[in-house]
Structures are given as structure tokens and as C-alpha cells.
Amino acid sequence: MTSESPEPVRIGNRRHPSATSVDRRWIDALRTLPAAILSDNMAGLVGTSALRPLHREGRMVGTAVTVRLRPGDNLVLHRALDYVRAGDVLVVDAGGDVRQAVTGKIMLAYLETIFAAGIVVDGAVRGADEIGRRSFPCFARGVTCRGPYKHGPGEINVPVAIDGMAVSPGDIVVGDADGLVAIPAAEAPALIERARRQADKEAAAVVAIREGRWDRSWITEAERAHGLL
């Protein structure tokens, strides 16, 4: 290992099959719901804050295929491409390290050709100019021109952490300009119903603002409840 290599990280070499693809009904329903509203209906505790979309535009929804790798080392990430199907989101736990890019425009071009739903990298990518001209979803913590190592090991389809958010294989990953949320597939139907109700309330509030009848009386009630009046 050279002096430029990242500090050793204890990562095994587990490789598991990809989880069952999420029911298309839930994927389509989640395309209409903002990440912020979904997060609100998961107690406001689920979601990222440090990752940003690098692609031109567009939302991302798909089934998680997860990868855990050593910071700056993308050997297992290349192997993980064999596990990605149409509609999957490749979720990469690179430990938040942005010293070396672990993927870039070439790997993203491949994912686009197999109709993957997108990629999430808690680490760095490169080729940002090209990525930014395309609509294939790419969310990452950072950008650098420095390339990756290819030493391994790494793990495929194990639980990972993305900016502190737990993601398991088979979770539904939703991303937009506000950030990302990961939803256990079994929780999707109930979450969708709650989120739709909130979305309807927010839409009604916007109409009320435009019509000059927005009720803000709750602010005084809240201040009184907290001893501020």
C-alpha cells in the first residue's frame, strides 16, 4: 500500500444476491411524492443532508442494490454491476471519503444502458461535467479528479449507511433536489397514504395563500403552549 492509500477499513468480502425488485405500483406512486414529504412522514428522521444531485434534472426511485467498499477503492463496485437490474439504484457506502473518486461517467453510462434507476455515492465521483449534462440520476457527497484504487475487498448487498441513513438491500430509494430517503418495501403502502394526505394539505395551503385566506392562527397557539407569550 502506498503512502497515498487511505487508512485500512475493516470490510469483509460478503456477496449476496440482489433483493426482490419492489412492486411497480409503489415505485410509480413514490415518483409523485417529494423526498421532504416522505421524510416528514417517517418522523422527519430519515434522509440525507450531505449528498447532492449532480445530474441535470429529474427524480430517482428504485430498488436498492447496496455496496460497501474501502474508501477510494472501487474494485468491488465494478463487480457489483453484475448485480444491478433495470429499475435498481446502486447505493455505494464509500465511508463519506472524498479523497478519491470511486466512480464516474463511464460506469454511469453503463448503468444507463441497462436501465438502472440511478446511483448514490457516499463518497466522491468524477466526470462531473458529463454527468451534469445528462439526466441519469447521480447523487454524491463530493467531486474530485483523483481516481480510485482497485485492491478490494468489499461487500455487495449488505446493510450500509449513507450520510448516516441506514439502507438495506431491497429498500426503496427516493431522491430529488432536497435529498434522499430509504424506505423498507413493507412500509411503502402505508407511508404512501400518509404522504399523499400531507401533499394534499400542502397543495391546499398554496391555494389558500394565493386566495388570501391562509390561516396562521396556529402560531399564536404554539407560542402560548411553549410559554413564549
C-alpha positions in Angstrom: 0.0 0.0 0.0 1.4 3.4 -1.0 1.6 6.4 1.3 -1.3 7.8 -0.7 -3.6 4.9 0.2 -6.5 5.5 2.6 -6.3 4.1 6.1 -7.3 0.4 6.3 -11.0 -0.2 7.0 -12.4 -3.5 8.3 -14.6 -4.7 5.5 -15.3 -8.2 4.6 -15.9 -9.9 1.2 -19.6 -10.9 1.5 -21.7 -11.0 -1.7 -25.4 -11.7 -1.6 -28.0 -11.9 -4.3 -30.0 -8.8 -5.0 -33.3 -8.5 -3.2 -36.6 -8.9 -4.9 -37.5 -5.9 -7.0 -40.1 -3.6 -5.4 -43.7 -3.8 -6.7 -44.0 -1.4 -9.6 -47.2 0.1 -8.1 -45.2 1.5 -5.1 -42.4 2.8 -7.4 -44.8 4.7 -9.6 -46.7 6.1 -6.6 -43.4 7.3 -5.0 -42.4 9.2 -8.1 -45.2 11.7 -7.3 -44.1 12.3 -3.7 -41.2 14.7 -2.7 -38.5 13.3 -0.5 -39.2 16.0 2.0 -42.8 14.9 2.5 -41.7 11.3 2.7 -39.2 12.2 5.4 -41.8 14.2 7.3 -43.9 11.0 7.4 -41.0 9.0 8.8 -40.9 11.2 11.8 -38.5 13.6 10.0 -35.7 11.3 11.0 -34.9 9.5 7.7 -33.0 11.2 4.9 -29.7 12.7 3.8 -28.3 16.2 4.1 -24.8 16.0 2.7 -25.4 14.3 -0.7 -26.4 16.4 -3.7 -27.7 15.6 -7.2 -25.1 16.0 -9.9 -27.2 15.2 -12.9 -29.1 17.7 -15.0 -32.6 17.1 -13.6 -35.1 14.5 -12.6 -36.2 12.4 -9.6 -34.9 8.9 -8.8 -36.9 6.0 -7.4 -35.8 2.4 -7.4 -34.8 -0.8 -5.5 -31.6 -0.6 -3.6 -28.6 -2.8 -4.5 -26.0 -1.9 -1.9 -22.2 -1.9 -1.9 -19.8 -1.3 1.0 -16.2 -0.6 0.0 -13.0 0.7 1.3 -12.6 4.5 0.9 -11.2 5.2 -2.5 -11.2 1.6 -3.7 -13.8 0.6 -6.4 -12.8 -3.0 -7.3 -16.0 -4.4 -5.6 -18.1 -1.7 -7.3 -17.1 -3.0 -10.7 -18.2 -6.5 -9.6 -21.5 -5.1 -8.2 -22.5 -4.0 -11.7 -23.4 -7.7 -12.3 -26.0 -7.5 -9.5 -27.8 -4.4 -10.9 -31.1 -4.9 -12.8 -33.4 -2.5 -14.6 -35.0 -0.2 -12.1 -32.4 -0.7 -9.4 -30.5 2.1 -7.6 -26.8 1.3 -6.9 -26.2 2.6 -3.4 -22.5 2.9 -2.5 -21.2 3.3 1.0 -17.7 4.7 0.5 -17.5 5.9 4.1 -18.1 9.5 3.1 -14.5 9.8 1.9 -14.0 12.3 -0.9 -10.2 12.0 -1.4 -10.6 9.6 -4.3 -13.5 9.2 -6.8 -14.9 5.7 -6.8 -17.0 6.0 -10.0 -17.6 8.4 -12.8 -19.1 8.9 -16.3 -18.1 5.5 -17.7 -19.7 3.4 -15.0 -22.8 5.7 -15.1 -23.0 5.3 -18.9 -23.1 1.5 -18.4 -25.8 1.8 -15.7 -27.9 3.9 -18.0 -27.7 1.3 -20.8 -29.1 -1.4 -18.5 -31.9 0.9 -17.4 -30.8 1.2 -13.8 -32.7 3.9 -11.9 -29.6 5.7 -10.7 -26.6 5.7 -8.4 -26.0 7.1 -4.9 -22.4 7.5 -3.6 -21.5 8.5 -0.1 -18.1 9.5 -1.4 -16.7 11.2 -4.5 -17.3 10.8 -8.2 -15.5 12.3 -11.2 -16.6 13.3 -14.7 -18.9 15.9 -13.2 -19.2 17.9 -16.4 -20.5 15.0 -18.4 -22.8 13.8 -15.5 -24.2 17.3 -15.2 -25.2 17.3 -18.9 -27.2 14.1 -18.6 -30.4 13.2 -16.8 -29.3 9.8 -15.4 -29.6 10.3 -11.6 -26.4 10.6 -9.7 -26.2 11.7 -6.1 -22.8 12.1 -4.4 -21.1 13.7 -1.4 -18.3 15.2 -3.5 -16.3 15.5 -6.7 -12.6 15.1 -7.4 -10.3 14.4 -10.3 -8.4 11.8 -8.3 -9.1 8.3 -9.4 -9.7 5.1 -7.4 -7.6 2.2 -6.2 -8.6 -1.4 -7.2 -7.4 -3.5 -4.3 -10.6 -4.7 -2.6 -12.1 -6.2 -0.6 -15.7 -5.0 -0.4 -19.3 -6.2 0.2 -22.4 -6.5 -2.0 -26.0 -6.4 -0.8 -25.3 -5.9 2.9 -26.8 -3.1 5.1 -25.0 0.2 4.6 -25.0 3.7 5.9 -25.4 6.7 3.5 -24.8 10.0 5.3 -26.0 8.4 8.5 -29.1 6.9 6.8 -29.4 3.1 7.0 -30.1 1.4 3.7 -30.8 -2.3 3.3 -30.8 -4.3 0.1 -34.3 -4.1 -1.3 -35.2 -0.8 0.2 -36.9 1.8 -2.0 -34.6 4.7 -2.5 -36.2 8.1 -3.5 -34.1 11.1 -4.5 -34.7 14.6 -5.6 -33.2 18.1 -5.2 -33.8 18.0 -1.5 -32.0 14.8 -0.8 -32.6 11.0 -0.4 -34.8 8.8 1.7 -34.7 5.0 2.0 -38.0 3.2 2.7 -38.3 -0.5 3.7 -40.5 -2.0 1.0 -43.0 -3.4 3.5 -43.7 0.1 4.8 -44.3 1.7 1.4 -48.1 1.3 1.1 -48.9 2.9 4.5 -46.2 5.6 4.0 -47.6 6.5 0.6 -51.1 7.0 2.0 -49.8 9.3 4.8 -47.6 11.2 2.4 -50.4 11.7 -0.1 -52.6 13.3 2.6 -49.8 15.7 3.6 -49.2 16.6 -0.1 -52.9 17.4 -0.5 -52.8 19.6 2.6 -49.7 21.5 1.3 -51.4 22.0 -2.1 -54.4 23.3 -0.4 -52.3 25.7 1.7 -50.7 27.1 -1.5 -54.2 27.7 -2.9 -55.2 29.4 0.3 -52.2 31.7 0.2 -53.0 32.8 -3.4 -56.6 33.5 -2.3 -55.6 35.4 0.8 -57.2 33.0 3.3 -54.2 31.3 4.8 -54.9 30.5 8.5 -51.8 31.2 10.6 -53.6 31.3 14.0 -51.7 28.1 15.0 -48.5 30.2 15.5 -50.0 32.1 18.5 -51.3 28.8 19.9 -47.9 27.2 19.6 -46.1 30.2 21.2 -48.6 30.1 24.1 -48.1 26.4 24.5 -44.4 26.8 24.8 -44.6 29.7 27.2 -43.4 32.3 24.7 -46.4 34.7 25.2 
